Structure formats: C-alpha cells, structure tokens
Amino acid sequence: MYNVIYLVGAFRSGTNLLQWLLKENFKNTIVLAYHKHQEPHDYFTKLLYGSNKEKKEKQIQDKLSNFLEETSIHKGGQNPPFAFVSKEIQPPRRNHRSKQIVDIVSKAIENKEIKFLINIKNPYGWHLSFCKHWRHYVFPNEMKYWTDLYTAWTNFEKEHPEDVLFIKHENILKDVQKELKIVQKEFKLESQKSVFVMPKKRLTTQTDESQDNFNRKEYFRDELYINDLLKNRKSDLEKCRNKLNHEIMKRFGYKIL
C-alpha cells in the first residue's frame, strides 16, 4: 500500500524538516510539496472532491494530467521536483522519469486517498524567523499571510475532517517521537524503524545566510522570543493583534500577545 501526503505550511514554519521526517521514517510514502505555502487550490480540491456529474471525463483527465505534470515529473523526464519519495519507490536514477510515482499519485487522486498534513508554527515565532531570512519584509507587516493561509486550511479541515491533520512545529521540536506516532496512526503509515530518526545536520534553505549564534531549536521550541516581544516591541504587537484570527489562535492553543 502506498501513501500520498500533501504537505502544507507557511514559509519558515518547518516544512523542510517535516518532509524529511516523513520521507526518512515511513515506507512507501510520497510527500507532495506543490504550492505548499499557499491556500487550497480550487482545481485540485475540485478534482478530489467535486462531483463527476459537474464535469466531463476529459476535463477531469486534463486537470489530473496537469497536476501530475507539475507535482510528479519535470518536462524532459527529470526527477520529481515537488515529490519527496521514500526509499522503496525512489526512481533508480535521479534524471529518470518514474512512471511508478505518477501512477501512484494518479490512483490516489482518482480514489480520493490523498491526505493533507498542515504544518503550523506560532505566528510570532514564525514572523520573526520569516523577516530575519527575508530582510526586505518588516515585522509585523506580513502577519496577514499567516492568518489567511491557516484560516483557509482550517476551513478546508472542517469540510474534509477525515483527510486533514495539523501538526505544530513546536511539538515536533519538543517530542518528535510522539508527533510522528500521531501522524502514523492518523494516516496509517508503516515506519522504517522502531525509533524515528531526526536529521543529523541542520536543514537549510537558500535563504539561510549564516549559522545562528544561539540555540534555534530551544528558541522556537520554548517560545523564548515571547518575553523579548512583550518587553521591546509592544507597538508591533498591537499591529499584529489586528491581523490575527482569534478563532485560529484558540484552535491551536496560541496566545495573542
């Protein structure tokens, strides 16, 4: 049995870590990271959940082909740029088009078997990280993006509760074994080993300019930034307050500062 998981999360929220954990710890798993930083796409959600009576068969196939082309294969037969695949179904060569991956994703779409894993991070910690690595953004101007993204996916969860699971970045940092067991149980995944593994080295992106001089894991895991914000950035917090959704904050146990 194969598992296809659609991964979602805001920029700088820990999605790279989460996709690594899924790929390395679970068997026969494909993690789709297509538009992972965006709200639900109409053409994709309608493809999964829309009524066939509303569309001709050719329209459905055209959308399916488009989705597979963009998520599972490059033109010219390159390795999937947006599909992170566990070892059992990894293409034999990095520049080899894997028909098996395309077929697995295609079947999952047709059978409505794709699961959605939504990665969420405390908006204050997320925003500090986001602005640090994209220095042309200024705290708290972009807070509305966080609110809009997770409001959209929370609404999506209400419509499809059996297919959606939220996971908090802070909880992964606190107890990765516990959180991955939750994912495993909800999505019925088969683990590679008896104990889940974390990456030995820090995962970086092209926006990581240098190694930090402080313990990043502890800083975000224990939300140490909150005291600094309360002490030194009260005017910024007031602006953030107007851009945060109180219902979303309560839903995930985050406090509005």
C-alpha positions as CSV (number, residue, x, y, z in Angstrom):
1,M,0.0,0.0,0.0
2,Y,1.3,3.5,-0.9
3,N,0.6,6.7,0.9
4,V,0.4,10.1,-0.8
5,I,0.6,13.1,1.6
6,Y,0.1,16.7,0.5
7,L,2.3,18.9,2.7
8,V,1.3,22.5,3.6
9,G,2.8,25.2,5.7
10,A,3.9,28.8,5.8
11,F,7.4,29.8,4.7
12,R,9.9,29.3,7.5
13,S,7.4,27.2,9.5
14,G,9.4,23.9,9.4
15,T,8.0,22.2,6.3
16,N,11.5,21.2,5.1
17,L,12.1,19.3,8.4
18,L,8.6,17.7,8.3
19,Q,9.0,16.5,4.7
20,W,12.4,15.0,5.6
21,L,10.9,13.2,8.6
22,L,8.1,11.7,6.5
23,K,10.4,10.6,3.7
24,E,13.0,9.0,6.0
25,N,10.8,7.5,8.7
26,F,7.9,5.9,6.7
27,K,7.8,3.3,4.0
28,N,6.1,3.7,0.6
29,T,5.3,7.3,1.1
30,I,5.2,10.2,-1.4
31,V,5.1,13.7,0.0
32,L,3.7,16.3,-2.4
33,A,5.0,19.8,-1.7
34,Y,3.3,21.5,-4.7
35,H,2.3,25.1,-3.7
36,K,2.9,24.0,-0.1
37,H,2.9,27.6,1.1
38,Q,-0.4,28.5,-0.4
39,E,-4.1,28.2,0.3
40,P,-6.2,25.2,-1.1
41,H,-6.3,25.3,-4.9
42,D,-9.7,25.1,-6.4
43,Y,-8.7,23.0,-9.4
44,F,-7.0,20.4,-7.1
45,T,-9.7,20.3,-4.4
46,K,-12.5,20.1,-7.0
47,L,-10.6,17.3,-8.7
48,L,-10.6,15.3,-5.4
49,Y,-14.0,16.3,-4.0
50,G,-16.0,17.7,-6.8
51,S,-19.0,15.8,-8.3
52,N,-18.2,14.0,-11.5
53,K,-21.6,15.0,-12.8
54,E,-20.4,18.6,-13.0
55,K,-17.5,17.8,-15.3
56,K,-16.9,15.8,-18.4
57,E,-14.5,12.9,-18.2
58,K,-12.0,14.7,-20.5
59,Q,-11.9,17.8,-18.2
60,I,-11.1,15.6,-15.2
61,Q,-8.3,13.9,-17.1
62,D,-6.9,17.2,-18.3
63,K,-6.7,18.5,-14.7
64,L,-5.2,15.2,-13.5
65,S,-2.6,15.3,-16.2
66,N,-1.7,18.9,-15.3
67,F,-1.4,18.1,-11.6
68,L,0.8,15.1,-12.2
69,E,3.0,17.1,-14.6
70,E,3.6,19.8,-12.1
71,T,3.9,17.7,-9.0
72,S,5.5,14.4,-10.0
73,I,7.6,14.9,-13.1
74,H,9.6,17.6,-14.9
75,K,9.2,18.0,-18.7
76,G,12.1,16.1,-20.3
77,G,12.0,13.3,-17.7
78,Q,13.7,14.9,-14.7
79,N,13.3,13.6,-11.2
80,P,10.2,14.9,-9.4
81,P,10.9,18.4,-8.1
82,F,7.9,18.6,-5.7
83,A,7.6,15.0,-4.7
84,F,9.7,13.6,-1.9
85,V,9.7,9.9,-2.1
86,S,10.7,7.2,0.4
87,K,13.5,4.8,-0.5
88,E,11.3,1.9,-1.7
89,I,9.8,3.9,-4.6
90,Q,12.7,6.3,-5.3
91,P,13.4,6.4,-9.1
92,P,16.6,4.3,-9.9
93,R,18.3,7.3,-11.4
94,R,17.9,11.0,-10.5
95,N,17.3,12.0,-14.0
96,H,14.9,9.1,-14.7
97,R,11.2,9.7,-15.1
98,S,9.4,7.4,-12.6
99,K,6.1,6.1,-14.1
100,Q,5.5,4.3,-10.8
101,I,5.3,7.6,-8.9
102,V,3.0,9.1,-11.5
103,D,0.7,6.0,-11.3
104,I,0.6,6.0,-7.5
105,V,-0.3,9.7,-7.4
106,S,-2.8,9.3,-10.2
107,K,-4.5,6.4,-8.4
108,A,-4.6,8.3,-5.1
109,I,-6.3,11.2,-6.8
110,E,-8.8,9.1,-8.6
111,N,-9.7,7.1,-5.4
112,K,-9.7,10.3,-3.2
113,E,-7.0,8.9,-1.0
114,I,-4.6,11.8,-0.6
115,K,-4.1,13.0,2.9
116,F,-3.3,16.6,3.9
117,L,-0.7,17.4,6.5
118,I,-0.7,21.0,7.6
119,N,2.4,22.3,9.4
120,I,1.8,25.2,11.7
121,K,4.1,27.4,13.8
122,N,3.4,30.0,16.5
123,P,2.7,33.2,14.4
124,Y,5.1,35.4,16.4
125,G,8.0,33.0,16.2
126,W,7.2,32.3,12.6
127,H,7.2,36.0,11.8
128,L,10.5,36.7,13.5
129,S,12.1,33.8,11.5
130,F,10.4,34.9,8.3
131,C,11.6,38.5,8.5
132,K,15.1,37.5,9.5
133,H,15.7,35.5,6.4
134,W,13.8,37.7,4.0
135,R,15.1,41.0,5.2
136,H,13.0,43.2,2.9
137,Y,10.0,42.1,4.9
138,V,9.4,44.0,8.2
139,F,7.7,42.7,11.3
140,P,4.7,42.7,11.6
141,N,3.6,43.7,8.0
142,E,3.2,40.1,6.7
143,M,1.2,38.7,9.6
144,K,-1.9,38.7,7.5
145,Y,-0.4,36.0,5.2
146,W,-0.1,33.6,8.2
147,T,-3.8,34.3,9.2
148,D,-5.1,33.9,5.7
149,L,-3.2,30.7,5.0
150,Y,-4.3,28.9,8.1
151,T,-7.8,30.2,8.1
152,A,-8.2,28.7,4.6
153,W,-6.8,25.3,5.6
154,T,-8.8,25.3,8.9
155,N,-12.0,25.8,6.8
156,F,-10.8,23.0,4.5
157,E,-10.4,20.8,7.5
158,K,-14.0,21.5,8.5
159,E,-15.2,20.3,5.1
160,H,-12.9,17.2,5.0
161,P,-12.0,16.3,8.6
162,E,-11.0,12.7,7.8
163,D,-8.3,13.8,5.3
164,V,-6.6,16.6,7.2
165,L,-4.2,16.6,10.1
166,F,-2.5,19.7,11.7
167,I,0.9,19.3,13.3
168,K,2.6,22.0,15.4
169,H,6.3,22.8,14.7
170,E,6.9,23.4,18.4
171,N,5.6,20.0,19.3
172,I,7.9,18.3,16.8
173,L,10.8,20.1,18.5
174,K,9.6,19.0,21.9
175,D,8.9,15.3,21.2
176,V,9.3,14.2,17.6
177,Q,8.6,10.5,18.5
178,K,5.1,11.4,19.9
179,E,4.2,13.7,17.0
180,L,5.3,11.2,14.3
181,K,3.3,8.4,16.1
182,I,0.2,10.7,15.8
183,V,0.8,11.1,12.0
184,Q,1.5,7.4,11.7
185,K,-1.8,6.5,13.4
186,E,-3.9,9.1,11.6
187,F,-2.6,8.3,8.1
188,K,-2.0,4.5,8.7
189,L,1.7,4.7,7.8
190,E,4.3,2.0,8.1
191,S,7.5,3.0,9.9
192,Q,11.0,2.3,8.6
193,K,12.5,1.6,12.1
194,S,11.3,1.1,15.7
195,V,12.6,4.5,16.6
196,F,12.0,7.6,14.5
197,V,15.1,9.5,13.4
198,M,15.9,13.2,13.2
199,P,18.3,14.7,10.7
200,K,21.9,14.8,12.0
201,K,22.6,18.2,10.4
202,R,20.5,21.3,10.4
203,L,18.3,21.5,7.4
204,T,18.9,24.8,5.5
205,T,17.4,26.6,2.5
206,Q,18.7,29.1,0.1
207,T,17.6,31.9,2.4
208,D,19.7,30.8,5.3
209,E,22.5,33.3,5.2
210,S,24.6,32.1,8.1
211,Q,24.7,29.8,11.1
212,D,23.0,31.4,14.1
213,N,24.9,32.1,17.3
214,F,22.1,30.8,19.5
215,N,20.2,27.6,20.0
216,R,17.4,27.9,17.3
217,K,15.7,24.7,18.5
218,E,15.4,25.9,22.1
219,Y,14.4,29.4,21.0
220,F,11.4,28.2,19.0
221,R,10.6,25.1,21.0
222,D,10.3,27.0,24.3
223,E,9.0,30.2,22.6
224,L,11.8,32.3,24.3
225,Y,11.1,35.1,21.9
226,I,7.8,36.0,23.6
227,N,9.4,37.8,26.6
228,D,11.5,39.8,24.2
229,L,8.5,40.8,22.2
230,L,6.5,41.8,25.3
231,K,9.4,43.9,26.6
232,N,10.6,45.6,23.5
233,R,8.0,45.5,20.7
234,K,4.7,46.5,22.2
235,S,3.7,48.7,19.3
236,D,4.4,45.9,16.8
237,L,2.3,43.5,18.9
238,E,-0.6,45.9,18.7
239,K,-0.4,45.9,14.9
240,C,-0.2,42.1,14.9
241,R,-3.2,41.8,17.1
242,N,-5.3,43.4,14.4
243,K,-4.2,40.9,11.9
244,L,-4.6,37.7,13.8
245,N,-7.7,35.5,13.8
246,H,-8.7,34.9,17.4
247,E,-10.5,31.6,16.5
248,I,-7.4,30.2,14.7
249,M,-5.2,31.2,17.6
250,K,-7.5,29.5,20.1
251,R,-7.9,26.4,17.9
252,F,-4.1,25.8,18.1
253,G,-3.5,26.9,21.7
254,Y,-1.6,30.1,20.8
255,K,-2.0,33.2,22.9
256,I,-2.5,36.7,21.4
257,L,0.2,38.9,22.9
